[in-house]
Amino acid sequence: MSTQTVELLPRQAIRASVGTFFFIQGLCFASWASRIPDIQARLHLSEAQLGGVLLALPAGLMTSLPVVGWLVGRYGSRRAMIVAAILYASTLPLIGWVGLPWHLAGVLFLYGMWGNLANIAINTQAVGTEVLYGRSIMASFHGLWSLAGLAGAAVGTLLIRLDISPFVHFCLVSAVAYGLVVAAYPYALPQDTGGDGARPLFVRPDRQLLLMGLIAFCTMICEGTMFDWSGVYFHKVVNAPREWTTLGYVAFMGTMAGGRFVGDWLAFRVGVKRLIGLNGALIATGLFTAVLFPYLIPATVGFLLVGMGVSTIVPLVYGAAGRSGIMSTGAALAAVSSIGFLGFLLGPPLIGFIAQAASLRWSFAAVALLGLGTIFLVRQVRMEN
């Protein structure tokens, strides 16, 4: 990174800009997630059919992997982040507009592509910003993503009560996103840390990075499940009133956002590996609580625990990958984040298939086992506090 270039911008302004793009991505995704039950009902989709449509998201991600690597490596994360944010926000209204399942699948395919581009570009910017501060601040960035998710869920709940259609809802969110992009893009990190456009962004990870990727994969399956299926779970299993179907989602997002804002401090006090193991236990405990006691209050408490568990695992893993001395920061982060983000998008469709074959409660119990899996995986990883 050129010191002269960075000195033109205060590091606080760069941090605020990168945080704003985290907020944009979280707001757009949460807005879509909060209206999934409405879209499922409007298109008359069963759980299996919804799961099949949701497969378009990971399909878009997988298709975009080599393209995203070339774009970020060739043009830099700043340009990629700006373009991805605009495309991500522009695709959102189409999700609320389509009227046929295969149309929805096509739009979600594009949404998966833009989401992957944004995910890698924004996290690469975050790693570069950490270098400017000389300490871990990754969890706070992800906290802004979660805070945006909480705001998106709250707005979604309000607009559902006002009987506002998903299309109008998504148009409003896109307008807000455009405004935030215009305000934030001038202050984004000019160059990537150790940036070298000739180097490939995606290279084969070693065993340690692969294990970190698998931890992120398991955790983000849990996170993706909560985003896409929490409303459906509260509607069909908990039998919550329509105006309370987003309660579990809001509870999950609230504790996840709060946990991420204190995650760096907790990691320093407890240790990275121990904190990841404890969080894995919280994920499993919370999900099993919601499965065994599918009533409004215990299910909400369970989702609160899941939010606490999910909160810091991915930021800590991303930070550890970014400090890897095996390959460049961007390459290591891209490898781990791609594996993790694949779980985020692949998990929800699998939940639909398990729910159709058995029940939604069984599918949530299966996800709880992945929370336990992180405990065993982290024991095999070398991580610095």
C-alpha positions as CSV (number, residue, x, y, z in Angstrom):
1,M,0.0,0.0,0.0
2,S,1.4,3.4,-0.9
3,T,1.9,5.4,2.2
4,Q,1.6,8.7,0.3
5,T,-1.8,7.7,-1.2
6,V,-3.2,6.6,2.2
7,E,-2.0,9.7,3.9
8,L,-4.4,11.7,1.7
9,L,-7.3,10.2,3.7
10,P,-7.6,10.0,7.5
11,R,-7.8,6.4,8.6
12,Q,-11.0,7.2,10.5
13,A,-12.6,8.3,7.2
14,I,-11.4,5.1,5.5
15,R,-12.8,3.0,8.4
16,A,-16.2,4.8,8.2
17,S,-16.3,4.3,4.4
18,V,-15.6,0.6,4.6
19,G,-18.0,0.2,7.4
20,T,-20.7,1.9,5.4
21,F,-20.3,-0.7,2.6
22,F,-20.6,-3.5,5.2
23,F,-23.9,-1.8,6.3
24,I,-25.1,-1.6,2.6
25,Q,-24.6,-5.3,2.0
26,G,-26.2,-6.3,5.3
27,L,-29.2,-4.0,4.8
28,C,-29.9,-5.4,1.3
29,F,-29.6,-9.0,2.3
30,A,-31.6,-8.6,5.4
31,S,-34.4,-6.9,3.5
32,W,-34.7,-9.9,1.2
33,A,-34.5,-12.3,4.0
34,S,-37.2,-10.6,6.0
35,R,-39.7,-11.0,3.1
36,I,-39.0,-14.7,2.2
37,P,-42.2,-16.0,3.9
38,D,-44.3,-13.4,1.9
39,I,-42.5,-14.3,-1.4
40,Q,-42.9,-18.0,-0.6
41,A,-46.7,-17.5,-0.1
42,R,-47.1,-15.3,-3.1
43,L,-45.5,-17.8,-5.4
44,H,-47.2,-20.8,-3.7
45,L,-43.9,-22.6,-3.0
46,S,-43.5,-25.6,-0.7
47,E,-40.5,-26.0,1.5
48,A,-38.7,-28.2,-1.1
49,Q,-39.6,-25.8,-3.9
50,L,-38.3,-22.9,-1.9
51,G,-35.1,-24.8,-1.2
52,G,-34.7,-25.5,-4.9
53,V,-35.1,-21.8,-5.8
54,L,-32.7,-20.8,-3.0
55,L,-30.1,-23.0,-4.6
56,A,-29.7,-20.3,-7.3
57,L,-27.8,-18.2,-4.7
58,P,-24.9,-20.6,-4.2
59,A,-25.0,-21.4,-7.9
60,G,-24.4,-17.8,-8.7
61,L,-21.6,-17.7,-6.1
62,M,-19.8,-20.7,-7.6
63,T,-20.1,-19.4,-11.1
64,S,-18.6,-16.0,-10.0
65,L,-15.6,-17.4,-8.1
66,P,-13.0,-17.2,-11.0
67,V,-14.5,-14.0,-12.3
68,V,-14.5,-12.3,-8.9
69,G,-10.9,-13.3,-8.3
70,W,-9.8,-11.8,-11.6
71,L,-11.8,-8.6,-11.0
72,V,-10.6,-7.9,-7.5
73,G,-7.0,-8.8,-8.4
74,R,-7.0,-6.8,-11.7
75,Y,-8.9,-3.7,-10.7
76,G,-8.6,-3.6,-6.9
77,S,-11.1,-4.1,-4.1
78,R,-12.1,-0.4,-4.1
79,R,-13.5,-0.4,-7.6
80,A,-15.0,-3.9,-7.2
81,M,-16.7,-2.9,-3.9
82,I,-18.4,0.1,-5.4
83,V,-19.6,-1.8,-8.5
84,A,-20.8,-4.7,-6.5
85,A,-22.7,-2.5,-4.1
86,I,-24.6,-0.8,-6.9
87,L,-25.4,-4.1,-8.7
88,Y,-26.5,-5.7,-5.4
89,A,-28.9,-2.8,-4.6
90,S,-30.2,-2.7,-8.2
91,T,-31.0,-6.4,-8.2
92,L,-33.0,-6.3,-5.0
93,P,-36.3,-4.8,-6.4
94,L,-36.3,-7.5,-9.1
95,I,-36.6,-10.1,-6.4
96,G,-39.9,-8.5,-5.2
97,W,-41.1,-7.9,-8.8
98,V,-40.8,-11.4,-10.4
99,G,-44.0,-13.5,-10.5
100,L,-42.7,-17.0,-11.4
101,P,-40.4,-19.4,-9.5
102,W,-37.9,-19.7,-12.4
103,H,-37.8,-15.9,-12.7
104,L,-37.0,-15.7,-9.0
105,A,-34.3,-18.3,-9.4
106,G,-32.6,-16.3,-12.2
107,V,-32.6,-13.1,-10.2
108,L,-31.3,-14.9,-7.1
109,F,-28.5,-16.3,-9.3
110,L,-27.4,-12.8,-10.1
111,Y,-27.8,-11.8,-6.4
112,G,-25.4,-14.6,-5.5
113,M,-22.8,-13.3,-8.0
114,W,-23.0,-9.7,-6.8
115,G,-23.0,-10.8,-3.2
116,N,-19.8,-12.8,-3.6
117,L,-18.1,-9.9,-5.3
118,A,-19.2,-7.6,-2.6
119,N,-18.2,-10.0,0.2
120,I,-14.6,-10.5,-1.0
121,A,-14.0,-6.9,-2.0
122,I,-15.4,-5.4,1.2
123,N,-13.5,-7.9,3.5
124,T,-10.3,-7.2,1.5
125,Q,-10.8,-3.5,2.2
126,A,-11.4,-4.3,5.9
127,V,-8.1,-6.2,6.2
128,G,-6.2,-3.2,4.7
129,T,-7.9,-0.9,7.1
130,E,-6.8,-3.2,10.0
131,V,-3.2,-2.7,8.8
132,L,-3.6,1.1,9.2
133,Y,-4.9,0.7,12.8
134,G,-2.3,-2.0,13.7
135,R,-4.9,-4.0,15.7
136,S,-8.0,-6.2,15.1
137,I,-11.1,-4.3,14.1
138,M,-12.6,-6.9,11.8
139,A,-15.4,-7.9,14.3
140,S,-16.6,-4.3,14.5
141,F,-17.0,-4.2,10.7
142,H,-19.0,-7.4,10.8
143,G,-21.0,-5.8,13.6
144,L,-22.1,-3.1,11.2
145,W,-23.2,-5.8,8.8
146,S,-25.3,-7.3,11.6
147,L,-26.6,-4.0,12.7
148,A,-27.8,-3.4,9.2
149,G,-29.4,-6.8,9.3
150,L,-31.2,-5.8,12.5
151,A,-32.4,-2.6,10.9
152,G,-33.5,-4.4,7.8
153,A,-35.5,-6.9,9.8
154,A,-37.1,-4.1,11.9
155,V,-38.1,-2.2,8.7
156,G,-39.4,-5.4,7.2
157,T,-41.6,-6.1,10.2
158,L,-43.0,-2.6,10.1
159,L,-43.7,-2.7,6.3
160,I,-45.4,-6.2,6.7
161,R,-47.7,-4.7,9.3
162,L,-48.4,-1.8,6.9
163,D,-49.1,-4.4,4.2
164,I,-46.4,-2.8,1.9
165,S,-45.5,-5.1,-1.0
166,P,-41.9,-6.6,-1.2
167,F,-41.3,-4.7,-4.4
168,V,-42.0,-1.3,-2.9
169,H,-40.1,-2.3,0.2
170,F,-37.0,-3.3,-1.9
171,C,-37.2,-0.1,-4.0
172,L,-37.0,2.0,-0.9
173,V,-34.0,0.0,0.4
174,S,-32.2,0.3,-3.0
175,A,-32.7,4.1,-2.9
176,V,-31.1,4.2,0.6
177,A,-28.2,2.0,-0.6
178,Y,-27.5,4.3,-3.6
179,G,-27.3,7.3,-1.3
180,L,-24.9,5.6,1.1
181,V,-22.7,4.5,-1.9
182,V,-22.5,8.1,-3.1
183,A,-21.6,9.4,0.4
184,A,-19.0,6.7,1.2
185,Y,-17.1,5.8,-2.0
186,P,-14.7,8.8,-2.0
187,Y,-13.2,7.7,1.3
188,A,-12.7,4.0,0.5
189,L,-9.2,2.5,0.9
190,P,-7.3,3.5,-2.3
191,Q,-5.0,0.5,-2.5
192,D,-5.1,-3.0,-1.2
193,T,-2.6,-4.2,1.4
194,G,0.3,-5.8,-0.4
195,G,-1.7,-5.3,-3.6
196,D,-0.2,-6.8,-6.7
197,G,-2.6,-7.0,-9.6
198,A,-0.5,-9.7,-11.3
199,R,-1.0,-12.1,-8.4
200,P,-4.0,-14.4,-8.5
201,L,-6.5,-13.7,-5.7
202,F,-7.6,-17.4,-5.4
203,V,-4.9,-20.0,-4.8
204,R,-5.1,-23.4,-3.3
205,P,-5.2,-23.0,0.5
206,D,-3.0,-25.1,2.8
207,R,-4.4,-27.4,5.5
208,Q,-4.6,-24.6,8.1
209,L,-6.5,-22.2,5.8
210,L,-8.7,-25.1,4.7
211,L,-9.7,-25.8,8.3
212,M,-10.4,-22.1,8.9
213,G,-12.6,-22.2,5.8
214,L,-14.5,-25.2,7.1
215,I,-15.1,-23.4,10.5
216,A,-16.5,-20.5,8.5
217,F,-18.5,-22.9,6.4
218,C,-20.2,-24.5,9.3
219,T,-20.9,-21.2,11.1
220,M,-22.2,-19.5,8.0
221,I,-24.6,-22.4,7.3
222,C,-26.0,-21.7,10.7
223,E,-26.1,-18.0,9.9
224,G,-27.7,-18.5,6.5
225,T,-30.3,-20.8,7.9
226,M,-31.3,-18.1,10.5
227,F,-31.6,-15.5,7.8
228,D,-33.7,-17.5,5.3
229,W,-35.7,-19.8,7.5
230,S,-36.2,-18.2,10.9
231,G,-39.4,-16.4,9.7
232,V,-40.7,-19.6,8.2
233,Y,-39.8,-21.5,11.4
234,F,-41.7,-19.1,13.6
235,H,-44.6,-19.2,11.3
236,K,-45.0,-22.9,10.7
237,V,-43.4,-24.5,13.8
238,V,-43.7,-22.0,16.6
239,N,-47.1,-20.9,15.1
240,A,-46.4,-17.3,16.0
241,P,-49.0,-14.6,14.9
242,R,-48.1,-13.1,11.5
243,E,-46.9,-9.8,13.1
244,W,-44.5,-11.8,15.3
245,T,-43.0,-14.1,12.6
246,T,-39.8,-11.9,12.5
247,L,-39.3,-12.0,16.3
248,G,-36.8,-14.8,16.1
249,Y,-34.9,-13.2,13.3
250,V,-34.7,-9.9,15.2
251,A,-33.6,-11.6,18.4
252,F,-30.9,-13.5,16.4
253,M,-29.7,-10.3,14.7
254,G,-29.7,-8.3,17.9
255,T,-27.3,-10.6,19.8
256,M,-25.2,-11.2,16.8
257,A,-24.7,-7.5,16.3
258,G,-24.0,-6.9,20.0
259,G,-21.5,-9.8,20.1
260,R,-19.6,-8.5,17.2
261,F,-19.0,-5.1,18.7
262,V,-17.4,-6.6,21.8
263,G,-15.8,-9.5,19.9
264,D,-12.3,-8.1,19.6
265,W,-12.2,-7.4,23.3
266,L,-13.5,-10.8,24.2
267,A,-10.9,-12.5,21.9
268,F,-8.2,-10.6,23.7
269,R,-9.5,-11.6,27.2
270,V,-10.5,-15.2,26.4
271,G,-8.3,-16.2,23.5
272,V,-9.4,-16.7,19.9
273,K,-9.6,-20.5,19.9
274,R,-11.4,-20.8,23.2
275,L,-13.9,-18.1,22.2
276,I,-14.7,-19.9,18.9
277,G,-15.2,-23.2,20.8
278,L,-17.5,-21.5,23.3
279,N,-19.5,-19.9,20.5
280,G,-19.9,-23.2,18.8
281,A,-21.5,-24.6,22.0
282,L,-23.9,-21.6,22.1
283,I,-25.0,-22.2,18.5
284,A,-25.8,-25.8,19.3
285,T,-27.5,-25.0,22.6
286,G,-29.7,-22.3,21.1
287,L,-30.8,-24.4,18.1
288,F,-31.6,-27.5,20.2
289,T,-33.6,-25.2,22.6
290,A,-35.7,-24.0,19.7
291,V,-36.2,-27.5,18.4
292,L,-37.1,-29.2,21.7
293,F,-39.3,-26.3,22.9
294,P,-41.0,-24.8,19.8
295,Y,-42.9,-22.1,21.6
296,L,-42.7,-18.3,21.3
297,I,-40.6,-17.5,24.4
298,P,-38.1,-20.5,24.5
299,A,-37.6,-20.4,20.7
300,T,-36.8,-16.7,20.9
301,V,-34.3,-17.4,23.8
302,G,-32.8,-20.1,21.6
303,F,-32.4,-17.8,18.7
304,L,-30.8,-15.2,21.0
305,L,-28.2,-17.8,22.0
306,V,-27.6,-18.7,18.3
307,G,-26.9,-15.0,17.6
308,M,-24.4,-14.8,20.4
309,G,-22.6,-17.9,19.1
310,V,-22.5,-16.9,15.5
311,S,-21.4,-13.3,16.3
312,T,-17.6,-13.6,16.4
313,I,-16.5,-16.8,14.8
314,V,-16.4,-15.6,11.2
315,P,-14.7,-12.2,12.0
316,L,-12.1,-14.0,14.1
317,V,-11.4,-16.6,11.4
318,Y,-11.2,-13.9,8.7
319,G,-8.7,-12.0,10.8
320,A,-6.6,-15.1,11.4
321,A,-6.6,-15.8,7.7
322,G,-5.6,-12.3,6.8
323,R,-2.6,-12.6,9.1
324,S,-1.4,-15.8,7.4
325,G,2.2,-15.7,6.3
326,I,1.7,-18.6,3.9
327,M,0.2,-16.4,1.1
328,S,-0.8,-12.8,0.4
329,T,-3.5,-11.4,2.7
330,G,-6.0,-11.0,-0.2
331,A,-5.4,-14.5,-1.4
332,A,-5.8,-16.1,2.0
333,L,-8.9,-14.1,2.9
334,A,-10.5,-14.9,-0.5
335,A,-9.9,-18.6,-0.1
336,V,-11.4,-18.7,3.4
337,S,-14.2,-16.3,2.8
338,S,-15.2,-18.1,-0.4
339,I,-15.5,-21.5,1.5
340,G,-17.5,-19.8,4.3
341,F,-19.8,-17.8,2.1
342,L,-20.6,-20.9,0.1
343,G,-21.9,-22.4,3.3
344,F,-23.9,-19.2,3.9
345,L,-25.7,-19.7,0.6
346,L,-25.7,-23.5,0.3
347,G,-27.2,-24.2,3.8
348,P,-30.7,-22.7,3.3
349,P,-31.6,-24.7,0.2
350,L,-30.5,-27.9,2.0
351,I,-32.7,-27.0,4.9
352,G,-35.7,-26.9,2.5
353,F,-34.9,-30.4,1.3
354,I,-34.5,-31.8,4.8
355,A,-37.7,-30.1,5.9
356,Q,-39.6,-31.6,3.0
357,A,-38.2,-35.1,3.7
358,A,-38.6,-35.0,7.5
359,S,-39.6,-31.7,9.1
360,L,-38.4,-28.2,9.7
361,R,-37.5,-29.1,13.3
362,W,-35.3,-31.9,12.1
363,S,-33.5,-29.6,9.7
364,F,-32.7,-27.2,12.5
365,A,-31.5,-30.0,14.6
366,A,-29.1,-31.0,11.8
367,V,-27.7,-27.4,11.7
368,A,-27.2,-27.6,15.5
369,L,-24.7,-30.4,14.9
370,L,-22.6,-28.1,12.7
371,G,-22.3,-25.8,15.7
372,L,-20.8,-28.6,17.6
373,G,-18.5,-29.3,14.6
374,T,-16.8,-26.0,15.0
375,I,-15.6,-27.1,18.4
376,F,-13.7,-30.0,17.0
377,L,-12.4,-28.2,14.0
378,V,-10.9,-25.3,15.9
379,R,-8.8,-27.6,18.1
380,Q,-6.8,-28.6,15.0
381,V,-6.1,-25.0,13.9
382,R,-3.1,-22.9,14.9
383,M,-4.3,-19.3,15.7
384,E,-2.6,-16.4,17.3
385,N,-4.6,-14.3,19.9
